[in-house]
Amino acid sequence: MSPRRGGLGSPKGWPEGVVYLHAPHYSKTLTDDANKALRFSSKELLNTEQVYKTKGPYANVKVTPISSPSHPANGQYGLYATQHLAPDTFVLPYLGYVHDPTDLDEKSDYDLSLDRDHSIGVDASKMGNEARFINDYRGVSTCPNAEFRDILVDVGNGNVEKRMGVFVLNAGKSGKRAKGVAKGEELLVSYGKGFWNERLGTDD
Ligand SMILES: C[S@@+](CC[C@H](N)C(=O)[O-])C[C@H]1O[C@@H](n2cnc3c(N)ncnc32)[C@H](O)[C@@H]1O
């Protein structure tokens, strides 16, 4: 079944034309191996592995139009904290269309790697949640304040799913990021040099 556009359960101000997801949308082309790597019984986990419970819309963040001429993504959207977020805090999962290379949109600017061993990505270009609006720190701030990490999510009935999560960066060895993310601050990650090199058509 295809997810519905916007509508019930989307956060206030959610832009038209993008489907708001409460859970990943899995491509039908995923192999059994890929599905097993992403969705499995919690009995297969080690006792030490942390499992998150999570449900959108996420009140700790707000999708906000950018109207500052000095912001490199002016005219687009960004994701801002609605409350103080301490270092290392889990903020929200990155949801989208979970796909393998046979089902890849090479032009997407919203595609994140989910499982390198099985070449699986999660693409939020057409469907996703608030996390799809996180911008890169370049030209906005001197450094990122958040990052993507692998997470396991409890989906009920004794099952877990592997997803990507957005976290506030840790405080750092010297404690330079001990303040975390302030209320009203934009969440910014590093997309990595590869993202920008590919856009600019350069190799280094
Ligand atoms: C994952 S989207 C981020 C959300 C996007 N701003 C939006 O409103 O949909 C990635 C796109 O945002 C823009 N972007 C993000 N960070 C940027 C930055 N630091 N400088 C310029 N553009 C940026 C680029 O257009 C990029 O392709």
The ligand as a Gaussian input file, in Angstrom:
#p B3LYP/6-31G(d) Opt

LIG

0 1
 C       18.300000      17.078000       2.775000
 S       17.906000      18.600000       2.031000
 C       17.816000      19.684000       3.396000
 C       16.480000      20.360000       3.504000
 C       16.225000      21.412000       2.449000
 N       16.770000      22.684000       2.904000
 C       14.739000      21.535000       2.173000
 O       14.111000      22.568000       2.462000
 O       14.160000      20.561000       1.661000
 C       19.419000      18.959000       1.223000
 C       19.366000      20.210000       0.390000
 O       19.294000      21.364000       1.217000
 C       20.142000      22.393000       0.725000
 N       21.204000      22.632000       1.713000
 C       21.383000      22.002000       2.873000
 N       22.431000      22.486000       3.539000
 C       22.957000      23.454000       2.781000
 C       24.069000      24.328000       2.920000
 N       24.855000      24.315000       3.977000
 N       24.334000      25.189000       1.907000
 C       23.541000      25.234000       0.812000
 N       22.463000      24.430000       0.629000
 C       22.167000      23.552000       1.603000
 C       20.691000      21.912000      -0.596000
 O       19.812000      22.350000      -1.603000
 C       20.626000      20.414000      -0.435000
 O       20.515000      19.783000      -1.665000

